[in-house]
Protein backbone atom coordinates (compact mmCIF):
# COMPACT_ATOMS: atom_id res chain seq x y z
CA UNK A 1 0.00 0.00 0.00
CA UNK A 2 2.83 2.31 0.93
CA UNK A 3 4.63 1.67 -2.36
CA UNK A 4 1.44 2.34 -4.29
CA UNK A 5 1.03 5.75 -2.61
CA UNK A 6 4.63 6.60 -3.35
CA UNK A 7 4.07 5.67 -6.99
CA UNK A 8 1.00 7.89 -7.20
CA UNK A 9 2.87 10.80 -5.59
CA UNK A 10 5.71 10.28 -8.06
CA UNK A 11 3.29 10.40 -11.04
CA UNK A 12 1.76 13.59 -9.67
CA UNK A 13 5.22 15.13 -9.29
CA UNK A 14 6.19 14.20 -12.86
CA UNK A 15 2.90 15.59 -14.21
CA UNK A 16 3.35 18.88 -12.36
CA UNK A 17 7.01 19.11 -13.45
CA UNK A 18 6.23 18.48 -17.11
CA UNK A 19 3.28 20.88 -17.03
CA UNK A 20 5.43 23.60 -15.49
CA UNK A 21 8.09 23.12 -18.16
CA UNK A 22 5.49 23.28 -20.91
CA UNK A 23 3.99 26.40 -19.35
CA UNK A 24 7.45 27.97 -19.06
CA UNK A 25 8.26 27.20 -22.72
CA UNK A 26 4.91 28.57 -23.85
CA UNK A 27 5.45 31.73 -21.81
CA UNK A 28 8.95 32.16 -23.21
CA UNK A 29 7.60 31.67 -26.75
CA UNK A 30 4.96 34.35 -26.13
CA UNK A 31 7.63 36.69 -24.80
CA UNK A 32 9.78 35.97 -27.86
CA UNK A 33 6.79 36.56 -30.11
CA UNK A 34 6.29 39.93 -28.44
CA UNK A 35 9.90 40.99 -28.90
CA UNK A 36 9.95 44.55 -30.15
CA UNK A 37 10.59 44.61 -33.90
CA UNK A 38 13.34 46.70 -35.45
CA UNK A 39 12.46 49.27 -38.09
CA UNK A 40 14.41 50.03 -41.27
CA UNK A 41 13.21 52.86 -43.53
CA UNK A 42 14.99 53.37 -46.85
CA UNK A 43 13.86 56.79 -48.09
CA UNK A 44 14.87 57.73 -51.64
CA UNK A 45 14.57 61.21 -53.12
CA UNK A 46 12.68 62.03 -56.33
CA UNK A 47 11.94 58.45 -57.46
CA UNK A 48 8.65 58.08 -59.30
CA UNK A 49 6.77 54.80 -58.93
CA UNK A 50 6.53 54.30 -62.68
CA UNK A 51 10.34 53.98 -62.87
CA UNK A 52 10.51 50.57 -61.20
CA UNK A 53 11.03 47.27 -62.95
CA UNK A 54 8.29 45.47 -61.01
CA UNK A 55 5.62 47.88 -62.30
CA UNK A 56 6.61 47.22 -65.91
CA UNK A 57 5.74 50.72 -67.10
CA UNK A 58 9.22 52.01 -67.96
CA UNK A 59 12.37 50.24 -69.25
CA UNK A 60 14.38 50.74 -66.05
CA UNK A 61 16.45 48.03 -64.34
CA UNK A 62 15.73 47.42 -60.64
CA UNK A 63 16.46 43.70 -60.13
CA UNK A 64 16.93 43.85 -56.36
CA UNK A 65 13.71 45.75 -55.78
CA UNK A 66 11.84 43.48 -58.19
CA UNK A 67 12.91 40.40 -56.21
CA UNK A 68 12.08 41.98 -52.86
CA UNK A 69 8.70 43.17 -54.11
CA UNK A 70 7.65 39.52 -54.59
CA UNK A 71 8.30 38.90 -50.88
CA UNK A 72 6.56 42.07 -49.65
CA UNK A 73 3.48 44.23 -49.63
CA UNK A 74 3.63 46.58 -52.62
CA UNK A 75 1.18 49.50 -52.58
CA UNK A 76 0.94 50.83 -56.11
CA UNK A 77 -1.43 53.70 -55.27
CA UNK A 78 0.72 55.38 -52.61
CA UNK A 79 1.26 59.10 -53.25
CA UNK A 80 3.36 61.90 -51.86
CA UNK A 81 0.53 64.18 -50.79
CA UNK A 82 2.79 67.24 -51.08
CA UNK A 83 5.40 66.20 -53.66
CA UNK A 84 8.31 68.32 -52.42
CA UNK A 85 11.24 67.19 -50.24
CA UNK A 86 10.74 69.00 -46.93
CA UNK A 87 6.93 68.86 -46.71
CA UNK A 88 6.90 65.14 -47.56
CA UNK A 89 9.59 64.39 -44.97
CA UNK A 90 7.83 66.45 -42.30
CA UNK A 91 4.57 64.58 -42.93
CA UNK A 92 6.45 61.30 -42.56
CA UNK A 93 8.07 62.35 -39.28
CA UNK A 94 5.02 64.03 -37.67
CA UNK A 95 1.96 62.30 -39.16
CA UNK A 96 0.52 65.78 -39.71
CA UNK A 97 -0.51 67.79 -42.76
CA UNK A 98 1.86 70.62 -43.74
CA UNK A 99 -0.28 73.48 -42.44
CA UNK A 100 -0.27 71.90 -38.97
CA UNK A 101 3.41 70.92 -38.80
CA UNK A 102 4.35 74.28 -40.41
CA UNK A 103 6.52 72.72 -43.14
CA UNK A 104 4.46 73.83 -46.13
CA UNK A 105 7.44 74.61 -48.37
CA UNK A 106 10.97 73.45 -48.93
CA UNK A 107 13.23 74.45 -46.03
CA UNK A 108 15.77 77.06 -47.16
CA UNK A 109 16.85 80.63 -46.41
CA UNK A 110 13.89 82.08 -48.36
CA UNK A 111 11.31 80.21 -46.33
CA UNK A 112 13.17 80.51 -43.02
CA UNK A 113 11.70 83.93 -42.09
CA UNK A 114 8.26 82.31 -42.11
CA UNK A 115 9.24 79.65 -39.57
CA UNK A 116 9.19 76.84 -42.10
CA UNK A 117 11.15 74.00 -40.51
CA UNK A 118 10.48 70.99 -38.29
CA UNK A 119 9.69 72.22 -34.78
CA UNK A 120 12.13 70.75 -32.28
CA UNK A 121 9.16 70.23 -29.93
CA UNK A 122 7.21 68.17 -32.46
CA UNK A 123 6.59 64.61 -31.29
CA UNK A 124 7.89 62.41 -34.09
CA UNK A 125 7.63 58.64 -34.34
CA UNK A 126 11.37 58.47 -33.60
CA UNK A 127 10.77 60.36 -30.35
CA UNK A 128 8.20 57.73 -29.38
CA UNK A 129 10.58 54.89 -30.21
CA UNK A 130 13.32 56.57 -28.17
CA UNK A 131 10.97 56.69 -25.18
CA UNK A 132 10.41 52.96 -25.64
CA UNK A 133 14.07 52.03 -25.45
CA UNK A 134 14.95 52.03 -29.14
CA UNK A 135 18.41 52.87 -30.43
CA UNK A 136 17.74 55.16 -33.40
CA UNK A 137 20.00 55.95 -36.36
CA UNK A 138 19.73 58.40 -39.25
CA UNK A 139 21.94 58.32 -42.35
CA UNK A 140 21.79 60.74 -45.28
CA UNK A 141 19.56 63.63 -46.29
CA UNK A 142 17.44 65.33 -43.59
CA UNK A 143 16.34 68.70 -45.06
CA UNK A 144 14.14 69.79 -42.18
CA UNK A 145 16.21 72.57 -40.53
CA UNK A 146 16.46 76.15 -41.76
CA UNK A 147 19.86 77.58 -42.74
CA UNK A 148 21.04 80.51 -40.65
CA UNK A 149 23.87 82.98 -41.04
CA UNK A 150 26.76 82.67 -41.35
CA UNK A 151 25.75 79.97 -43.83
CA UNK A 152 27.70 76.73 -44.00
CA UNK A 153 30.28 77.23 -46.83
CA UNK A 154 29.04 74.45 -49.12
CA UNK A 155 28.22 74.68 -52.81
CA UNK A 156 24.45 74.98 -52.45
CA UNK A 157 24.77 77.78 -49.88
CA UNK A 158 26.73 80.30 -51.95
CA UNK A 159 23.94 81.43 -54.30
CA UNK A 160 21.00 83.73 -53.56
CA UNK A 161 19.26 80.94 -51.59
CA UNK A 162 20.98 78.82 -48.94
CA UNK A 163 19.79 75.23 -48.51
CA UNK A 164 22.15 73.24 -46.32
CA UNK A 165 22.33 73.26 -42.53
CA UNK A 166 23.67 71.28 -39.58
CA UNK A 167 21.10 69.68 -37.28
CA UNK A 168 21.97 70.32 -33.66
CA UNK A 169 21.55 67.39 -31.21
CA UNK A 170 18.46 68.96 -29.60
CA UNK A 171 16.68 68.86 -32.99
CA UNK A 172 17.45 65.26 -33.94
CA UNK A 173 14.25 63.82 -32.50
CA UNK A 174 15.60 60.78 -30.71
CA UNK A 175 18.18 59.73 -33.29
CA UNK A 176 21.26 58.73 -31.26
CA UNK A 177 23.44 57.81 -34.23
CA UNK A 178 23.66 60.69 -36.71
CA UNK A 179 25.46 60.67 -40.05
CA UNK A 180 23.64 63.25 -42.06
CA UNK A 181 23.40 66.58 -43.87
CA UNK A 182 20.63 69.05 -44.63
CA UNK A 183 20.48 68.93 -48.40
CA UNK A 184 23.43 68.68 -50.75
CA UNK A 185 23.45 67.59 -54.39
CA UNK A 186 27.07 66.83 -55.30
CA UNK A 187 26.41 63.10 -55.15
CA UNK A 188 29.90 61.93 -56.13
CA UNK A 189 31.48 63.97 -53.31
CA UNK A 190 28.86 64.17 -50.57
CA UNK A 191 29.33 65.82 -47.19
CA UNK A 192 28.18 64.72 -43.74
CA UNK A 193 28.08 65.60 -40.07
CA UNK A 194 28.90 62.79 -37.62
CA UNK A 195 27.01 62.29 -34.36
CA UNK A 196 29.51 64.34 -32.32
CA UNK A 197 30.47 66.87 -35.00
CA UNK A 198 29.97 70.56 -34.37
CA UNK A 199 28.51 72.87 -36.99
CA UNK A 200 31.88 73.58 -38.66
CA UNK A 201 33.11 69.97 -38.45
CA UNK A 202 31.48 68.48 -41.55
CA UNK A 203 33.55 66.31 -43.85
CA UNK A 204 33.49 65.25 -47.51
CA UNK A 205 33.65 61.72 -48.90
CA UNK A 206 35.05 60.86 -52.34
CA UNK A 207 32.46 58.21 -53.07
CA UNK A 208 28.99 58.16 -54.60
CA UNK A 209 26.55 58.98 -51.80
CA UNK A 210 24.28 55.89 -51.96
CA UNK A 211 27.28 53.52 -51.91
CA UNK A 212 28.77 55.27 -48.89
CA UNK A 213 25.44 55.39 -47.09
CA UNK A 214 24.85 51.68 -47.73
CA UNK A 215 28.28 51.02 -46.19
CA UNK A 216 27.27 53.02 -43.13
CA UNK A 217 23.93 51.24 -42.86
CA UNK A 218 25.60 47.83 -42.99
CA UNK A 219 28.06 48.95 -40.30
CA UNK A 220 25.13 50.11 -38.15
CA UNK A 221 23.56 46.66 -38.43
CA UNK A 222 26.85 44.84 -37.77
CA UNK A 223 27.45 47.04 -34.73
CA UNK A 224 30.99 45.78 -34.21
CA UNK A 225 32.10 45.99 -30.56
CA UNK A 226 28.70 47.47 -29.75
CA UNK A 227 29.96 50.96 -30.50
CA UNK A 228 27.44 52.05 -33.14
CA UNK A 229 24.20 51.33 -31.31
CA UNK A 230 23.00 49.67 -28.11
CA UNK A 231 23.50 45.96 -28.67
CA UNK A 232 20.70 44.88 -26.32
CA UNK A 233 18.08 47.32 -27.61
CA UNK A 234 15.75 47.22 -30.62
CA UNK A 235 16.71 49.72 -33.29
CA UNK A 236 15.27 51.96 -35.94
CA UNK A 237 17.36 53.15 -38.87
CA UNK A 238 16.55 55.61 -41.64
CA UNK A 239 18.75 55.53 -44.73
CA UNK A 240 17.89 58.62 -46.76
CA UNK A 241 19.49 58.55 -50.23
CA UNK A 242 19.49 61.66 -52.41
CA UNK A 243 19.82 60.19 -55.95
CA UNK A 244 17.92 59.96 -58.27
CA UNK A 245 17.57 63.63 -57.31
CA UNK A 246 19.54 65.94 -59.61
CA UNK A 247 22.44 66.35 -60.37
CA UNK A 248 21.89 63.28 -62.52
CA UNK A 249 25.24 63.17 -64.35
CA UNK A 250 27.23 62.47 -61.19
CA UNK A 251 26.11 58.82 -61.30
CA UNK A 252 28.96 56.24 -61.47
CA UNK A 253 29.89 55.31 -65.02
CA UNK A 254 29.15 51.60 -64.61
CA UNK A 255 25.46 52.34 -64.03
CA UNK A 256 25.24 54.79 -66.91
CA UNK A 257 26.90 52.24 -69.22
CA UNK A 258 23.91 49.94 -68.68
CA UNK A 259 21.77 52.45 -70.60
CA UNK A 260 24.09 54.35 -72.92
CA UNK A 261 23.62 52.03 -75.91
CA UNK A 262 19.83 51.75 -75.60
CA UNK A 263 18.24 53.69 -78.49
CA UNK A 264 16.73 56.90 -77.16
CA UNK A 265 13.52 56.15 -79.04
CA UNK A 266 12.96 53.14 -76.77
CA UNK A 267 12.90 55.44 -73.71
CA UNK A 268 10.55 58.17 -74.92
CA UNK A 269 7.39 56.32 -75.89
CA UNK A 270 4.98 57.74 -73.27
CA UNK A 271 2.37 60.14 -74.59
CA UNK A 272 3.08 62.83 -72.01
CA UNK A 273 6.70 63.40 -73.11
CA UNK A 274 6.82 66.68 -75.08
CA UNK A 275 8.30 66.79 -78.55
CA UNK A 276 11.97 67.44 -79.24
CA UNK A 277 12.71 71.14 -79.53
CA UNK A 278 10.60 72.01 -76.48
CA UNK A 279 12.07 72.70 -73.04
CA UNK A 280 10.44 69.70 -71.40
CA UNK A 281 11.04 67.43 -74.37
CA UNK A 282 14.73 68.26 -74.63
CA UNK A 283 15.23 67.94 -70.90
CA UNK A 284 13.65 64.49 -70.86
CA UNK A 285 15.81 63.30 -73.76
CA UNK A 286 18.97 64.60 -72.09
CA UNK A 287 18.29 63.30 -68.59
CA UNK A 288 16.37 60.04 -68.91
CA UNK A 289 19.38 57.69 -69.23
CA UNK A 290 21.10 59.38 -66.28
CA UNK A 291 17.89 59.24 -64.24
CA UNK A 292 17.49 55.52 -64.89
CA UNK A 293 21.18 54.95 -64.16
CA UNK A 294 20.80 56.61 -60.75
CA UNK A 295 17.79 54.42 -60.00
CA UNK A 296 19.67 51.25 -60.96
CA UNK A 297 22.58 52.33 -58.76
CA UNK A 298 20.28 53.00 -55.81
CA UNK A 299 18.57 49.65 -56.40
CA UNK A 300 21.93 47.89 -56.04
CA UNK A 301 22.62 49.68 -52.75
CA UNK A 302 19.19 48.74 -51.45
CA UNK A 303 20.06 45.14 -52.30
CA UNK A 304 23.29 45.44 -50.32
CA UNK A 305 21.46 46.83 -47.28
CA UNK A 306 18.84 44.08 -47.38
CA UNK A 307 21.58 41.47 -47.66
CA UNK A 308 23.36 43.07 -44.71
CA UNK A 309 20.16 42.79 -42.67
CA UNK A 310 19.96 39.11 -43.58
CA UNK A 311 23.64 38.46 -42.87
CA UNK A 312 23.19 39.76 -39.33
CA UNK A 313 20.08 37.58 -38.91
CA UNK A 314 17.97 40.69 -38.35
CA UNK A 315 15.58 40.22 -41.25
CA UNK A 316 13.16 37.97 -39.33
CA UNK A 317 12.17 40.66 -36.85
CA UNK A 318 12.64 43.91 -38.76
CA UNK A 319 9.91 45.93 -40.44
CA UNK A 320 11.37 47.22 -43.70
CA UNK A 321 9.82 50.17 -45.52
CA UNK A 322 11.20 51.29 -48.88
CA UNK A 323 9.72 54.51 -50.27
CA UNK A 324 10.42 57.85 -51.92
CA UNK A 325 9.60 61.33 -50.66
CA UNK A 326 8.07 62.23 -54.05
CA UNK A 327 8.38 61.55 -57.76
CA UNK A 328 9.71 63.52 -60.71
CA UNK A 329 8.29 64.46 -64.12
CA UNK A 330 11.74 65.07 -65.65
CA UNK A 331 10.13 67.15 -68.40
CA UNK A 332 6.90 65.22 -68.85
CA UNK A 333 3.93 67.58 -69.20
CA UNK A 334 6.63 70.28 -69.59
CA UNK A 335 7.22 70.04 -65.83
CA UNK A 336 10.91 70.05 -64.97
CA UNK A 337 10.58 68.17 -61.69
CA UNK A 338 7.98 67.81 -58.91
CA UNK A 339 5.47 70.00 -57.00
CA UNK A 340 2.72 69.50 -59.56
CA UNK A 341 -0.50 67.52 -59.95
CA UNK A 342 0.75 64.80 -62.32
CA UNK A 343 1.13 61.13 -61.49
CA UNK A 344 4.90 61.11 -62.12
CA UNK A 345 5.24 63.76 -59.42
CA UNK A 346 2.79 62.24 -56.95
CA UNK A 347 3.02 58.46 -57.08
CA UNK A 348 5.95 56.85 -55.25
CA UNK A 349 7.42 53.36 -54.76
CA UNK A 350 6.13 51.87 -51.51
CA UNK A 351 7.23 48.42 -50.32
CA UNK A 352 6.69 47.03 -46.81
CA UNK A 353 8.10 43.77 -45.48
CA UNK A 354 7.80 42.04 -42.11
CA UNK A 355 8.27 38.31 -42.34
CA UNK A 356 5.42 36.31 -40.87
CA UNK A 357 3.39 39.42 -40.04
CA UNK A 358 2.62 41.21 -43.33
CA UNK A 359 1.15 39.13 -46.14
CA UNK A 360 3.17 39.56 -49.37
CA UNK A 361 1.03 40.89 -52.22
CA UNK A 362 0.64 43.69 -54.73
CA UNK A 363 -2.18 46.05 -53.79
CA UNK A 364 -3.49 48.44 -56.46
CA UNK A 365 -6.56 49.54 -54.50
CA UNK A 366 -5.36 51.00 -51.20
CA UNK A 367 -5.11 54.81 -51.41
CA UNK A 368 -2.18 55.47 -49.10
CA UNK A 369 -1.07 58.85 -47.74
CA UNK A 370 2.18 59.81 -46.03
CA UNK A 371 0.65 61.06 -42.72
CA UNK A 372 -0.78 57.55 -42.18
CA UNK A 373 2.66 55.92 -42.12
CA UNK A 374 3.56 57.15 -38.61
CA UNK A 375 0.53 55.71 -36.76
CA UNK A 376 0.50 52.56 -38.88
CA UNK A 377 4.13 51.75 -38.05
CA UNK A 378 3.69 52.37 -34.32
CA UNK A 379 0.55 50.23 -34.35
CA UNK A 380 2.41 47.40 -36.09
CA UNK A 381 5.20 47.73 -33.51
CA UNK A 382 2.79 47.27 -30.61
CA UNK A 383 2.76 50.81 -29.24
CA UNK A 384 -0.52 52.06 -30.65
CA UNK A 385 -1.52 53.50 -27.28
CA UNK A 386 1.35 56.00 -27.48
CA UNK A 387 0.35 57.58 -30.78
CA UNK A 388 -0.21 61.32 -30.14
CA UNK A 389 -3.80 62.53 -30.34
CA UNK A 390 -2.98 65.56 -32.49
CA UNK A 391 -1.67 63.73 -35.55
CA UNK A 392 -3.75 63.71 -38.73
CA UNK A 393 -2.83 60.25 -39.99
CA UNK A 394 -4.74 57.06 -39.26
CA UNK A 395 -3.43 53.57 -38.61
CA UNK A 396 -4.08 50.94 -41.24
CA UNK A 397 -1.97 48.28 -39.53
CA UNK A 398 -4.56 45.55 -39.94
CA UNK A 399 -4.84 46.24 -43.64
CA UNK A 400 -1.07 46.11 -43.98
CA UNK A 401 -1.10 42.69 -42.31
CA UNK A 402 -3.75 40.94 -44.36
CA UNK A 403 -5.57 43.35 -46.68
CA UNK A 404 -8.73 43.36 -44.58
CA UNK A 405 -10.63 46.26 -43.09
CA UNK A 406 -11.89 49.70 -44.00
CA UNK A 407 -9.66 51.77 -46.27
CA UNK A 408 -9.58 55.40 -47.47
CA UNK A 409 -11.58 56.27 -50.57
CA UNK A 410 -9.48 59.27 -51.63
CA UNK A 411 -6.18 61.06 -51.14
CA UNK A 412 -5.63 64.75 -50.47
CA UNK A 413 -2.91 66.34 -52.64
CA UNK A 414 -1.40 69.79 -52.35
CA UNK A 415 1.46 72.09 -53.25
CA UNK A 416 2.22 75.75 -52.59
CA UNK A 417 4.33 78.56 -53.97
CA UNK A 418 6.68 80.29 -51.53
CA UNK A 419 8.20 83.63 -52.48
CA UNK A 420 9.00 86.87 -50.67
CA UNK A 421 5.42 86.92 -49.44
CA UNK A 422 3.97 83.60 -48.31
CA UNK A 423 0.44 83.12 -49.54
CA UNK A 424 -1.08 79.77 -48.67
CA UNK A 425 -3.76 80.46 -51.27
CA UNK A 426 -1.35 79.47 -54.08
CA UNK A 427 -0.21 76.30 -55.75
CA UNK A 428 -2.69 73.46 -56.00
CA UNK A 429 -5.10 71.43 -53.93
CA UNK A 430 -6.90 68.34 -55.05
CA UNK A 431 -8.43 64.96 -54.40
CA UNK A 432 -7.24 61.74 -56.01
CA UNK A 433 -9.34 58.58 -56.09
CA UNK A 434 -8.67 55.22 -57.68
CA UNK A 435 -10.25 56.42 -60.93
CA UNK A 436 -10.17 60.23 -60.96
CA UNK A 437 -8.13 63.25 -59.95
CA UNK A 438 -9.71 66.67 -59.30
CA UNK A 439 -7.38 69.63 -58.77
CA UNK A 440 -7.54 73.41 -58.45
CA UNK A 441 -4.32 75.05 -59.61
CA UNK A 442 -3.32 78.66 -58.88
CA UNK A 443 0.09 79.87 -60.03
CA UNK A 444 1.67 82.72 -61.95
CA UNK A 445 -1.60 84.56 -62.21
CA UNK A 446 -3.29 81.58 -63.82
CA UNK A 447 -6.12 79.57 -62.33
CA UNK A 448 -6.90 76.15 -63.77
CA UNK A 449 -9.54 73.58 -62.89
CA UNK A 450 -8.53 70.04 -63.75
CA UNK A 451 -10.24 66.65 -63.82
CA UNK A 452 -8.47 63.56 -65.15
CA UNK A 453 -9.92 60.11 -65.71
CA UNK A 454 -6.95 58.06 -64.54
CA UNK A 455 -8.24 54.79 -65.95
CA UNK A 456 -9.22 55.98 -69.43
CA UNK A 457 -6.39 58.54 -69.64
CA UNK A 458 -3.42 57.25 -67.59
CA UNK A 459 -1.00 59.78 -69.11
CA UNK A 460 -3.31 62.67 -68.14
CA UNK A 461 -3.52 64.21 -71.59
CA UNK A 462 -7.20 65.24 -71.53
CA UNK A 463 -8.64 67.63 -68.98
CA UNK A 464 -12.34 66.73 -68.79
CA UNK A 465 -13.26 69.30 -66.16
CA UNK A 466 -16.79 70.66 -66.34
CA UNK A 467 -18.71 72.24 -63.50
CA UNK A 468 -21.53 69.84 -64.28
CA UNK A 469 -19.38 66.69 -64.40
CA UNK A 470 -20.67 64.18 -61.80
CA UNK A 471 -17.18 63.65 -60.34
CA UNK A 472 -16.67 67.40 -59.94
CA UNK A 473 -19.92 67.58 -58.00
CA UNK A 474 -18.94 64.57 -55.91
CA UNK A 475 -15.31 65.46 -55.15
CA UNK A 476 -15.49 69.24 -54.65
CA UNK A 477 -17.29 68.90 -51.27
CA UNK A 478 -14.72 66.25 -50.27
CA UNK A 479 -11.88 68.65 -51.08
CA UNK A 480 -13.52 71.52 -49.21
CA UNK A 481 -13.93 69.26 -46.19
CA UNK A 482 -10.20 68.41 -46.28
CA UNK A 483 -9.33 72.10 -46.41
CA UNK A 484 -11.63 72.86 -43.51
CA UNK A 485 -10.37 69.97 -41.37
CA UNK A 486 -6.70 70.81 -41.96
CA UNK A 487 -7.07 74.55 -41.45
CA UNK A 488 -5.81 75.20 -44.99
CA UNK A 489 -6.45 78.75 -46.27
CA UNK A 490 -6.61 77.69 -49.91
CA UNK A 491 -9.89 78.89 -51.46
CA UNK A 492 -11.94 76.64 -53.72
CA UNK A 493 -14.79 78.51 -55.40
Secondary structure as the mmCIF struct_conf table of DSSP 4:
data_model
#
loop_
_struct_conf.conf_type_id
_struct_conf.id
_struct_conf.beg_label_comp_id
_struct_conf.beg_label_asym_id
_struct_conf.beg_label_seq_id
_struct_conf.end_label_comp_id
_struct_conf.end_label_asym_id
_struct_conf.end_label_seq_id
HELX_RH_AL_P HELX_RH_AL_P1 UNK A 2 UNK A 33
TURN_TY1_P TURN_TY1_P1 UNK A 34 UNK A 34
HELX_LH_PP_P HELX_LH_PP_P1 UNK A 35 UNK A 37
STRN STRN1 UNK A 38 UNK A 44
BEND BEND1 UNK A 45 UNK A 46
STRN STRN2 UNK A 48 UNK A 48
TURN_TY1_P TURN_TY1_P2 UNK A 49 UNK A 50
BEND BEND2 UNK A 51 UNK A 52
HELX_RH_3T_P HELX_RH_3T_P1 UNK A 53 UNK A 55
TURN_TY1_P TURN_TY1_P3 UNK A 56 UNK A 56
BEND BEND3 UNK A 57 UNK A 58
HELX_RH_AL_P HELX_RH_AL_P2 UNK A 63 UNK A 69
TURN_TY1_P TURN_TY1_P4 UNK A 70 UNK A 71
BEND BEND4 UNK A 72 UNK A 72
STRN STRN3 UNK A 73 UNK A 75
TURN_TY1_P TURN_TY1_P5 UNK A 76 UNK A 77
STRN STRN4 UNK A 79 UNK A 79
BEND BEND5 UNK A 81 UNK A 82
BEND BEND6 UNK A 84 UNK A 84
HELX_RH_AL_P HELX_RH_AL_P3 UNK A 85 UNK A 94
BEND BEND7 UNK A 95 UNK A 96
HELX_RH_AL_P HELX_RH_AL_P4 UNK A 98 UNK A 101
TURN_TY1_P TURN_TY1_P6 UNK A 102 UNK A 102
BEND BEND8 UNK A 105 UNK A 105
BEND BEND9 UNK A 108 UNK A 108
HELX_RH_AL_P HELX_RH_AL_P5 UNK A 109 UNK A 112
TURN_TY1_P TURN_TY1_P7 UNK A 113 UNK A 115
BEND BEND10 UNK A 117 UNK A 117
TURN_TY1_P TURN_TY1_P8 UNK A 120 UNK A 121
HELX_RH_AL_P HELX_RH_AL_P6 UNK A 125 UNK A 131
TURN_TY1_P TURN_TY1_P9 UNK A 132 UNK A 133
STRN STRN5 UNK A 135 UNK A 141
BEND BEND11 UNK A 145 UNK A 145
BEND BEND12 UNK A 149 UNK A 150
HELX_LH_PP_P HELX_LH_PP_P2 UNK A 151 UNK A 152
BEND BEND13 UNK A 154 UNK A 154
HELX_RH_3T_P HELX_RH_3T_P2 UNK A 155 UNK A 157
BEND BEND14 UNK A 158 UNK A 161
HELX_RH_3T_P HELX_RH_3T_P3 UNK A 169 UNK A 171
BEND BEND15 UNK A 172 UNK A 172
TURN_TY1_P TURN_TY1_P10 UNK A 173 UNK A 174
BEND BEND16 UNK A 176 UNK A 176
STRN STRN6 UNK A 177 UNK A 181
BEND BEND17 UNK A 182 UNK A 182
HELX_RH_3T_P HELX_RH_3T_P4 UNK A 187 UNK A 189
STRN STRN7 UNK A 191 UNK A 192
STRN STRN8 UNK A 193 UNK A 193
TURN_TY1_P TURN_TY1_P11 UNK A 195 UNK A 196
TURN_TY1_P TURN_TY1_P12 UNK A 199 UNK A 200
STRN STRN9 UNK A 203 UNK A 204
BEND BEND18 UNK A 206 UNK A 207
HELX_RH_AL_P HELX_RH_AL_P7 UNK A 209 UNK A 222
HELX_RH_3T_P HELX_RH_3T_P5 UNK A 224 UNK A 226
BEND BEND19 UNK A 228 UNK A 229
TURN_TY1_P TURN_TY1_P13 UNK A 231 UNK A 232
BEND BEND20 UNK A 233 UNK A 233
STRN STRN10 UNK A 235 UNK A 241
TURN_TY1_P TURN_TY1_P14 UNK A 243 UNK A 244
BEND BEND21 UNK A 245 UNK A 246
HELX_LH_PP_P HELX_LH_PP_P3 UNK A 247 UNK A 247
HELX_RH_3T_P HELX_RH_3T_P6 UNK A 248 UNK A 250
BEND BEND22 UNK A 251 UNK A 251
HELX_RH_AL_P HELX_RH_AL_P8 UNK A 253 UNK A 256
TURN_TY1_P TURN_TY1_P15 UNK A 257 UNK A 261
BEND BEND23 UNK A 262 UNK A 262
HELX_RH_3T_P HELX_RH_3T_P7 UNK A 264 UNK A 267
BEND BEND24 UNK A 270 UNK A 270
TURN_TY1_P TURN_TY1_P16 UNK A 271 UNK A 272
BEND BEND25 UNK A 273 UNK A 273
HELX_LH_PP_P HELX_LH_PP_P4 UNK A 274 UNK A 275
TURN_TY1_P TURN_TY1_P17 UNK A 276 UNK A 277
BEND BEND26 UNK A 278 UNK A 278
HELX_RH_AL_P HELX_RH_AL_P9 UNK A 279 UNK A 311
TURN_TY1_P TURN_TY1_P18 UNK A 312 UNK A 313
HELX_RH_3T_P HELX_RH_3T_P8 UNK A 315 UNK A 317
STRN STRN11 UNK A 318 UNK A 324
BEND BEND27 UNK A 325 UNK A 325
TURN_TY1_P TURN_TY1_P19 UNK A 330 UNK A 331
HELX_RH_3T_P HELX_RH_3T_P9 UNK A 332 UNK A 334
BEND BEND28 UNK A 337 UNK A 342
HELX_RH_AL_P HELX_RH_AL_P10 UNK A 343 UNK A 346
STRN STRN12 UNK A 347 UNK A 348
STRN STRN13 UNK A 350 UNK A 353
TURN_TY1_P TURN_TY1_P20 UNK A 355 UNK A 357
BEND BEND29 UNK A 358 UNK A 358
STRN STRN14 UNK A 361 UNK A 363
BEND BEND30 UNK A 364 UNK A 365
TURN_TY1_P TURN_TY1_P21 UNK A 370 UNK A 370
HELX_RH_AL_P HELX_RH_AL_P11 UNK A 371 UNK A 380
TURN_TY1_P TURN_TY1_P22 UNK A 381 UNK A 382
HELX_RH_3T_P HELX_RH_3T_P10 UNK A 384 UNK A 386
BEND BEND31 UNK A 387 UNK A 387
TURN_TY1_P TURN_TY1_P23 UNK A 389 UNK A 390
HELX_RH_AL_P HELX_RH_AL_P12 UNK A 397 UNK A 402
BEND BEND32 UNK A 403 UNK A 403
BEND BEND33 UNK A 405 UNK A 405
BEND BEND34 UNK A 409 UNK A 409
STRN STRN15 UNK A 411 UNK A 415
BEND BEND35 UNK A 419 UNK A 421
BEND BEND36 UNK A 424 UNK A 425
STRN STRN16 UNK A 427 UNK A 432
BEND BEND37 UNK A 434 UNK A 435
STRN STRN17 UNK A 436 UNK A 443
TURN_TY1_P TURN_TY1_P24 UNK A 444 UNK A 445
STRN STRN18 UNK A 446 UNK A 453
TURN_TY1_P TURN_TY1_P25 UNK A 454 UNK A 456
TURN_TY1_P TURN_TY1_P26 UNK A 458 UNK A 459
TURN_TY1_P TURN_TY1_P27 UNK A 467 UNK A 468
HELX_RH_AL_P HELX_RH_AL_P13 UNK A 470 UNK A 486
TURN_TY1_P TURN_TY1_P28 UNK A 487 UNK A 487
#
